[in-house]
Amino acid sequence: MNPDPMNQAIDQISRHRSVRKFTDRPIADDLLHTIVRTAQCASTSSHVQAYTIIRVQDKNNRKKIADLSGPQPWVEQAPIFLVFCADLTRLEAACGKHQVSPETGWAEQFVVATVDTALVAQNLMVAAESLGIGGVFIGGIRNDPETVCGLLNIPEMAYPVFGMCLGYPDHTPDIKPRLPLELVLKEDSFFGNDMEKQRSNDPEKAPENHLLSYDQTCRDYYLNRDSNLKDQTWTRQMADFMGKVTRPHMKSFLEKQGFFLR
Ligand SMILES: Cc1cc2nc3c(=O)[nH]c(=O)nc-3n(C[C@H](O)[C@H](O)[C@H](O)COP(=O)(O)O)c2cc1C
């Protein structure tokens, strides 16, 4: 087997871990601007660039968003906190400029804007990490997205998808193991080229019990990591995640913002 090729980008991306404790060292505006400009190089569906990133500096708003997100104290403490909005308002403005009545509310537009937002955010995280900065995404802002819209003046045709804390790391968490390649990369068919063996993700039937061994890997990780130790497997965690309703307000919230109407 050939050894894995290694370069700086692969090495850096492979060392990603979410950072939730930050030093006081500030991030200069110029550096943030470089990071955001670099993030904007992400691919974007039909060049729509359907996102707006809001840097939240106001201390009261930070505190309110930290509280409604969990509470998650790192939202208040991070040197930089960004809110990533999926944003179709510029496209509406472009229509106005050309006397086109926009076809709004389609599920496809929701997907386009949300995917664009996720791509720019991940690029931003990678660019920041390349400069020794760490961060964490904050989906917790969707606990109360209406309040976030009110605090940050987010209009219809835009919605806050997630936040992101950024700063120089004050800890180095262990790297969280990912699923084995065999479970995420398939040949020619969703089930891979051995339909019978791969038909199910049931741990008993999955080839070579990849899921079981991943459960064990995650259990070892959770039992031995640097903080918040617990006896937890991945399938247990996912069963807990899927076994309860999370943020049931999202559908009506998105509709109110003008997304996902048809
Ligand atoms: C869209 C999204 C939302 C997330 N929301 C939160 C959050 O609200 N709070 C948090 O502490 N981590 C959050 N995370 C971080 C994940 O928990 C973390 O990425 C995952 O457990 C893998 O760990 P790692 O990033 O250290 O590899 C979020 C990640 C993503 C991609």
The ligand as a Gaussian input file, in Angstrom:
#p B3LYP/6-31G(d) Opt

LIG

0 1
 C      -23.371000      23.049000      12.038000
 C      -22.647000      22.719000      13.329000
 C      -23.181000      23.139000      14.534000
 C      -22.487000      22.907000      15.725000
 N      -22.995000      23.418000      16.889000
 C      -22.255000      23.336000      18.021000
 C      -22.691000      24.022000      19.194000
 O      -23.735000      24.670000      19.241000
 N      -21.887000      23.951000      20.290000
 C      -20.704000      23.266000      20.291000
 O      -20.031000      23.272000      21.321000
 N      -20.277000      22.592000      19.191000
 C      -21.014000      22.633000      18.054000
 N      -20.577000      22.035000      16.904000
 C      -19.292000      21.326000      16.920000
 C      -19.484000      19.819000      16.840000
 O      -19.966000      19.337000      18.065000
 C      -18.127000      19.173000      16.478000
 O      -17.685000      19.674000      15.235000
 C      -18.247000      17.661000      16.402000
 O      -18.572000      17.118000      17.660000
 C      -16.910000      17.063000      15.956000
 O      -15.883000      17.450000      16.821000
 P      -14.609000      18.232000      16.289000
 O      -15.064000      19.461000      15.559000
 O      -13.801000      18.574000      17.519000
 O      -13.862000      17.294000      15.385000
 C      -21.253000      22.202000      15.719000
 C      -20.756000      21.751000      14.487000
 C      -21.418000      22.015000      13.318000
 C      -20.828000      21.550000      12.007000

